Amino acid sequence: MSNKPSFSKKILKLLAEKPAISVPEIVERVDTAKAPKNAVAAISRSLKGLRDTGLVEQTFSGQNQYARLTKEGKKKVHSLKLEDNNALSPAWDGKWRIILLDLPETRKDERESLRYLLKKAGFLCLKNSVWISPFPYEHLFTNIKKDFGLTTELMVFVTDNIDAETKQAFFELVK
């Protein structure tokens, strides 16, 4: 039971590398050192659980089953990147990351998911849809923008300078 979540996370991270991966390749590439016995069965159960929760879809093509991430699965992978203990870097490179997020009420679920990810990445909301952070996560949000087709709804800026009042407002929010 305790190995199932780790297999699920490993499978999701593998699937993030390519558009689709064959199930035999997943079994081969998932590290089964913690559970060498019944590893194939545990991986199969994890895949079924991921499929049942809508994070992964499987298709049969030729001789193999292939798995790929769904839209929800891609969101989960982005969230896992932020949960990784190595993800947060306290070192500041002197640049500010500013994200403008403008999703209409009809896309409230997506907007809330993105706000959650912004908070997890250390962004603070300065004004309505303006988020700011000194942490280097612009690539993560650029990928999210691309993955979900948010061409005008999500804008990412990186700058060396912000005005003194904005900087002060940020540090007051951090307190």
ChimeraX attribute file (.defattr): number of C-alpha atoms within 10 A of each C-alpha:
attribute: neighborCount
match mode: 1-to-1
recipient: residues
	/A:1	6
	/A:2	6
	/A:3	14
	/A:4	17
	/A:5	12
	/A:6	16
	/A:7	22
	/A:8	21
	/A:9	17
	/A:10	18
	/A:11	26
	/A:12	23
	/A:13	20
	/A:14	19
	/A:15	21
	/A:16	17
	/A:17	10
	/A:18	10
	/A:19	10
	/A:20	17
	/A:21	20
	/A:22	19
	/A:23	21
	/A:24	12
	/A:25	12
	/A:26	20
	/A:27	18
	/A:28	11
	/A:29	12
	/A:30	19
	/A:31	15
	/A:32	17
	/A:33	8
	/A:34	9
	/A:35	11
	/A:36	10
	/A:37	10
	/A:38	10
	/A:39	19
	/A:40	17
	/A:41	11
	/A:42	20
	/A:43	23
	/A:44	18
	/A:45	15
	/A:46	21
	/A:47	24
	/A:48	16
	/A:49	16
	/A:50	19
	/A:51	18
	/A:52	11
	/A:53	12
	/A:54	14
	/A:55	20
	/A:56	22
	/A:57	18
	/A:58	18
	/A:59	13
	/A:60	11
	/A:61	9
	/A:62	7
	/A:63	7
	/A:64	13
	/A:65	14
	/A:66	19
	/A:67	22
	/A:68	25
	/A:69	27
	/A:70	15
	/A:71	13
	/A:72	12
	/A:73	22
	/A:74	21
	/A:75	19
	/A:76	18
	/A:77	19
	/A:78	17
	/A:79	19
	/A:80	16
	/A:81	16
	/A:82	19
	/A:83	14
	/A:84	9
	/A:85	9
	/A:86	8
	/A:87	12
	/A:88	16
	/A:89	12
	/A:90	9
	/A:91	9
	/A:92	11
	/A:93	10
	/A:94	11
	/A:95	15
	/A:96	20
	/A:97	18
	/A:98	22
	/A:99	23
	/A:100	18
	/A:101	19
	/A:102	16
	/A:103	18
	/A:104	10
	/A:105	9
	/A:106	8
	/A:107	10
	/A:108	11
	/A:109	11
	/A:110	15
	/A:111	17
	/A:112	12
	/A:113	13
	/A:114	19
	/A:115	18
	/A:116	13
	/A:117	22
	/A:118	21
	/A:119	14
	/A:120	14
	/A:121	24
	/A:122	18
	/A:123	23
	/A:124	21
	/A:125	19
	/A:126	14
	/A:127	9
	/A:128	9
	/A:129	13
	/A:130	15
	/A:131	21
	/A:132	23
	/A:133	22
	/A:134	22
	/A:135	19
	/A:136	20
	/A:137	20
	/A:138	19
	/A:139	10
	/A:140	16
	/A:141	19
	/A:142	17
	/A:143	12
	/A:144	17
	/A:145	17
	/A:146	12
	/A:147	12
	/A:148	12
	/A:149	11
	/A:150	15
	/A:151	10
	/A:152	11
	/A:153	13
	/A:154	19
	/A:155	17
	/A:156	17
	/A:157	12
	/A:158	16
	/A:159	11
	/A:160	9
	/A:161	10
	/A:162	12
	/A:163	7
	/A:164	9
	/A:165	9
	/A:166	12
	/A:167	13
	/A:168	12
	/A:169	11
	/A:170	19
	/A:171	11
	/A:172	9
	/A:173	10
	/A:174	10
	/A:175	5
